[in-house]
Amino acid sequence: MGVIGICVALAACNQKGSIYEYNEGLVLYLKQLPLDVNQNQSIVLIPIGGCYNCIGPALDYLQDSDPSVDLVIFTSTIQVELKRQSNIVFDQDGNFKQYETGVFSPVAFELRSGVVENLVDLNSSSKEEFKILIDKALDK
């Protein structure tokens, strides 16, 4: 299952081994979403608070493609075209900001029984490059 979420990051991304350093904060963040953190799944997060050069290709991919994802989460309402998709949830009050996720650019990772593993940076310079990275990260 692929999930694309857009969150506000509070720290830099730092991968240590196969288990993510900010596992606790990221799992707490994910528990606020309408998904089961104990279910094994692949997840993509895109930090809306980052610079456009970091998140632009990911947003372009979402806007111009029909991504095979189950859910898109925004912490603010942006891009009218994206708002029209039926699988979008809005975090109007910004409560998702309270957890230190360590995510500052688009990332993909596996969630296995409540543990974040194999975090992959999806930072790219174009929509096409982002598509290649996300397909590889999600093993498509």
Secondary structure, DSSP 4 states (H G I P E B T S, - for coil): -EEEEEE---S---EETTEETTHHHHHHHHHTSSS-TTS-EEEEEEETTS-HHHHHHHHHHHHHS----S-EEESS---HHHHTSTTEEE-TT-GGGGS-----S-EEEEEETTEEEEEEE---SSHHHHHHHHHHHTT-
